Amino acid sequence: MRLSFSAITCMFWVATGSWTIGSGRAATNENTPSSSDAPQDFVVCTGWHALCTASPDCRVNGARADCDCMRVNETHIVWTGEIQDLVAKRLTIAECTTQHPCGADQAPICKVIADGKYEVDRVRYRWVSTYSYRGWCSILQVKPAFCDPTESGYRGDVNWAVCDAAPCTPNKNPTDPERPLSCQCRVESGPFLGVYGSCTGANGGIMSSSPASLWDFKNNTYTFYMPGYEFVRGACEPLKSDPLQLWK
């Protein structure tokens, strides 16, 4: 099933436009709130960003992987713990907390990304990889695989790429014109989510993914609150009535 993603993006914007997202993570920096007022795990931004969801062939380069990613303009989600711009991270986790949460575009990191001033190791990047739901309906068509390299008889990749808040640069001659950005993602090991039902990347590369612990494989959903997912998942379902449930 293919759905108009402009419609999904619109729904997501309506859903997240005034949302705030809480967190149970304790602060560790002297400039961050106390543990009773922990930073938000996620903040919502709008505008241009890199999207690495459909990147199955990241090229490993030491502790990093170069992933060819899409360039999209829509509502997106930033995992505050992964922000690599240290100043933007400090300001965001100090300002966006469980007791004083930030709404859409209120987090300092949102302006940094929108202005193209994301700085990592004294290098400024115009593009940043963050999370959004572009293409999610097609992804849900194939149930994600549970990939555990420690299992006996496992066949698949041992490593995978984490692209949350990764810095990105334009690729003047992209192999795939739909993925014109190159993002420098962290290489991770351990059980991961096999996108498109596979545990093996394409063309000898590794896939951009996330820890298997973040996905409920039985119910095909996240194991934690992800802003807007319930709306997007519903938009991907066939248009029909659900079975009637009777309450006593």
N, C-alpha and C positions, 0 to 999 in steps of 0.2 A: 504493500500500500504506500503510495506517495501522496503527501499532503502539501498544501501551500504553506511554505515556511514563513512567508510574510504574515500569514494569519497566525501561525504559532508564535512568532516573535511579538506580534501585537498582543496576543493573549498573555505572553510572559511579561511584557511591559506593564500591562494593566495589573497583573498579579503582584509584580515586584515594585511598582512605582512608589508605593508608600510602605513597603515592608521593611522590617528591621530584623536582623538575624542574631540570635543569642549564641553564647558559647559557654562551655564549662572549663575552658583552659585557663590556668592560672598565669598571672603575669610574672615575669622574671627580671625585667629591667627596672631600674630605679625611676625611670620616667613613665612607667606604665602603672595602671591602677593596681590596687591591692587585690588579693585573691577573691575577695567578696564582690568585686566588680571587675570580672575577668574580661579580656578582649574578645571581640566577636571572632568566631572562626572564619566567617565569610562576610564580605561586603559586596553590594551590588552597584555596578557602574553601567553607563551607557556609552555607545560610540564604537569607534574602530578598535579592533584588537586582533591578535593572531589566534587561530583555532587549530589545535593539533589533534583533535579527536580522531580524524580519519588519516592518521600518519602511521602506516604499518611498516615502513621501511627506513627507520632512523639509522644513521650510520654511526657506529660507536667510535669515539675518539678519546681514549683514556677514560676519565671519570665522567665524560660528557658524551652526548649523542646529538648529532646534527639531524634535526627533523624538518622535513619540508611541510609547511603548514599553510592553511587557508588564511585569507584576509577578509574579515567580515565586519559589518557595521550594525551592531545590535546590542541589546542588553546582555551583560555578561557578569560573571561572578568571580571574585578574587579571593583566594585562600590566603588569609593574612599571614599565616605562619610560613608561607613560601615566598613572600615578597623579598626580593634580593636587593632592592634599593634600600639601604639601611636607614636613611633619613626618612623616607616615605613610610617605611615599616614602623619606625618608632612613633611617628606622628599618628599613624593610623591606629595602632593598638592602644595608644594613649587616649585618643579621641573617641574611638568606636568601641564601646564596652556593653556589657549585658545590662547595666543600669542606665546607660546613656547611649543606646545604639544609634548607628548611622543609617539613614534611609538611602535610597538610590542617589548616587552621585554626591553624597555628603562626605564620604571618606576621603582623606587627603590623597590616597593612592589613585583615586579616580581622576583627579585633576592632573596628577603627574603623568598618567597614561595618556589622557586626552591631549595634553600639551606636548607629548613626545619627549619628556624629560626624565625618563626612567634611567637611573644611573647605576651601573654595576662595575666595580673595580675601576672607577674613574672614566668609564666609557659611557656615553649617553646613547640610549636606544630609542628610536621612534616607535618601535613595535614591541608589544609584550604579549606573551601567550597567556590567555585566561580561559575560563570555561563558559560555554554557552550551549544552547540546545539545538543549534543548526544541524539538521540531518538526523535528529534523534529517532524519528519514526522508522527510518530505514535501518538504523542500528538495532532497534528492538525487534525487527523482523527475524533476526537470528539470535537465539538466546546466547548470551555471553558464556564462555567456557571458564571453568575453574582450573587454573594452571598452577600446579605445585611441583616445582623442580625436585623437591625432596622425596616425592612419591616413587615407589618402586615401579619400574617400567615406564616412567614418564618420558614422553617424546615431545619436545618443544624447546622454546628458548629458555635460557636460564636467567637472562636479564631483560629488563624493559625500561622504558624512558618515562621520567616524570617531567612534564612540561609546564606544570602550574607556575605562573609568574616568571617563566624563562624569558630572557632577552632575545630579541629576534632582529634579523636584518633582511632587507630585500635581496632577492636572488635575481640578478639581471637576466639570466638564461635558465629559468626553471625547467626541469625535466617534465613536470606536470604543470601546465599553465594555471590550473585550479589551485595550486599550492605554491604561490610565488614568494613565500617567506621562509627563511631558514632560522629555526630556533635552536638555541643551545640548551638542551635539556639534561637533567641529571640522570645518570644511569643507576638503576636500583636492582636489587635481587630479592628473591623470596616469592611466595605465592602472589599471583597477580590475576587481573581480570582479562580474560582472552576475548578481545573485541571480535565481533563477527564469528564467534564460535571457534576460533583457532588459537592455539598457543604458540604459533610460529609466525614471525614477521615475514614480510615479502622481500624478494630480491636480496636475500642474505642479510637483511637488516632486522632490527628489533622494533616492536610496536610501542607507541605512546599509550600508556595505560595507567592503572591505579592499583593499589593493594586489593587483593581478593577479599579482605576483611570488610571492605566498604560496600560490598554488594550482597544482597540477599538473593541467592540463586534460586531459591524455591519460589519466591514471590516476584522475582524479576524487578527488584527495586533497590534503592539505597538502604543501608543499615542505619543511616542517620538522616537528619533533616537537611534536604537540599532545596534551597529556595526555588519555587516554581515548578518542581518536577511533577507534582500531582496534576497540574494543569496541562503540561506538555504531554504527559502519559495519556491523559484522557483524550487529548486532541488526536492522538495516534490510534485510538480505538475505533473500530467500525461504528457507524452511526446506527445504533439500535438500543432498545431498552434492555436494562439489566434484569435478571430474575428478581421477582418480588420477594422481599424478605419480610416476614411477619414478626412483630415484636410482642411479647407477652406483657 
